[in-house]
Amino acid sequence: MYAVIFAAEINKLDKSYFDTAKRMRELAINKYGCTKFISVTEENKEISISYWKDKEQIKKWKKDKEHQEAQSIGKSKWYKNYSVQIVEVMHEYHSN
């Protein structure tokens, strides 16, 4: 399993951001096989973590035209800066 960690410093979020974020989550899960997508915003920071079965799914997601358009808007409007990490999940623990 792999995780994509997106961390950003927010510039300004508007209604179009929230509509786009919802659409991107749905697209990642329903079309590209993302198994879980978590996003948290606090003050001017955002972190999103999505989970994937393999790197091929992530590559296809990255190349999606609608996703690329959202990234372009994010760069120019919603975020001051951001970083993306792709990591392999080595172990997973749960409290239950």
matplotlib code that plots the C-alpha trace (Angstrom):
import matplotlib.pyplot as plt

x = [0.0, 1.1, 0.1, 0.3, 0.8, -0.1, 0.8, 0.1, 0.1, -3.2, -3.5, -7.3, -10.0, -13.4, -16.5, -14.9, -12.1, -14.6, -16.5, -13.3, -11.9, -15.1, -14.9, -11.2, -11.9, -14.8, -12.7, -9.7, -11.8, -14.3, -12.1, -8.6, -9.0, -8.0, -9.0, -9.1, -8.8, -8.4, -8.0, -7.7, -7.4, -6.2, -5.5, -3.5, -2.3, -3.9, -2.8, -4.4, -3.5, -4.8, -4.1, -3.5, -2.9, -0.1, 2.0, 0.3, -2.9, -1.1, 0.5, -2.8, -4.4, -1.6, -2.1, -5.9, -6.9, -9.4, -6.9, -4.2, -6.7, -7.4, -3.7, -3.2, -5.9, -4.4, -1.0, -2.3, -5.1, -5.6, -2.1, 1.0, 3.1, 2.7, 4.6, 3.8, 5.3, 4.6, 5.5, 5.1, 3.2, 5.3, 3.1, -0.3, -1.6, -5.2, -6.5, -9.3]
y = [0.0, 3.6, 6.9, 10.3, 13.1, 16.6, 19.5, 23.1, 26.6, 28.1, 31.4, 31.7, 29.1, 29.9, 28.0, 26.7, 25.1, 23.1, 22.0, 21.0, 19.2, 17.1, 16.3, 15.3, 13.0, 11.3, 10.9, 9.5, 6.9, 6.0, 6.1, 5.5, 3.1, 5.3, 3.3, 6.2, 10.0, 12.2, 16.0, 18.4, 22.2, 24.2, 28.0, 28.5, 24.8, 21.9, 18.2, 15.5, 11.9, 9.4, 5.7, 3.5, -0.2, 0.5, 3.1, 2.6, 3.9, 7.0, 7.6, 7.4, 9.8, 12.3, 12.3, 12.8, 15.9, 17.1, 16.6, 18.5, 21.4, 21.5, 21.4, 24.4, 26.4, 25.4, 26.7, 30.0, 30.7, 28.5, 27.7, 29.8, 26.6, 22.9, 19.6, 16.1, 12.9, 9.4, 6.8, 3.1, 2.1, -0.5, -1.2, -0.2, -0.3, 0.2, 0.7, -1.9]
z = [0.0, -0.7, 0.6, -1.1, 1.4, 0.1, 2.5, 1.6, 2.9, 2.0, 0.1, -0.1, -0.3, -2.0, -2.9, -6.1, -4.0, -1.9, -5.0, -6.7, -3.6, -3.3, -7.1, -6.8, -3.9, -5.7, -8.9, -7.0, -5.2, -8.0, -11.1, -9.9, -7.0, -4.1, -1.0, 1.5, 1.3, 4.4, 4.4, 7.3, 7.2, 10.2, 10.1, 6.9, 6.6, 4.8, 4.7, 2.7, 2.7, 0.1, 0.2, -2.9, -3.6, -6.1, -7.8, -11.1, -9.7, -8.4, -11.8, -13.6, -11.1, -11.5, -15.3, -15.1, -17.1, -14.6, -11.8, -13.7, -14.2, -10.5, -9.7, -12.0, -10.2, -6.9, -7.9, -9.1, -6.7, -3.6, -2.3, -1.6, -1.7, -1.4, -1.3, -2.3, -0.9, -2.0, 0.6, 1.0, 4.1, 5.9, 8.9, 10.1, 13.6, 14.9, 18.4, 18.1]

ax = plt.figure().add_subplot(projection="3d")
ax.plot(x, y, z, "-o")
ax.set_aspect("equal")
plt.show()
